[in-house]
């Protein structure tokens, strides 16, 4: 294999395109090119080229991942998918995953705890577990999610009171609300108990 062309990339500063035997093979950062003495006419093995790609891409990929995660908290699966989408080599992706987990930039257990704290007042544990599994969180981590039953009833009660703030408590509206609560992942017992409590309190207020 022979390098037949090295050309500066127009869209990405500090990088150049490498052509082997007349065909584009990869992009490398200029530092890697200079450091390893790459030039037109140089014979190079596929193994050496892969090694240089890894050297060139790993820091770039790691910096991208750190920047991406500083803006959006993601699961391991989501970060891996994003890196693959950007075209990084499997070895690069694996390297970045190890480093981001090592620095705790990616931590699925911490992600789950934060997710539950953020959404537990709006979503039941069934829905949260479903969504977290879809995000690629390990089944064992998801199964540990626990929301206190009494607390959940209070969250449901607050949602019910908000729902009826500008609505009449008709049979149709009660059924509509009940279906909505179930769709949000709250348990049948929590929904029924909280709904009964709100209806009872409303009847008492009316009597007074």
Buried (B, 14 or more C-beta within 10 A) or exposed (E): EEBBEBEEBEEEEEBBBBBBEEEEBBBBBBEBBEEBEBEEEEEBEEEEBEEBBBBBBBBBBBEBBBEBBEEEBBBBBBBBBBBEEEEBBEEBBEBBBEBBBEEEBBBBEEBBBEBBEEBBBBBBBBBBBBBBBEBBBBEEBBEEBEBEEEEBBBBBBBBBEEBBEEEEBEEEEBEEBBEBBBEBBBBEEBBBBBBEBBBEEEEEEEEE
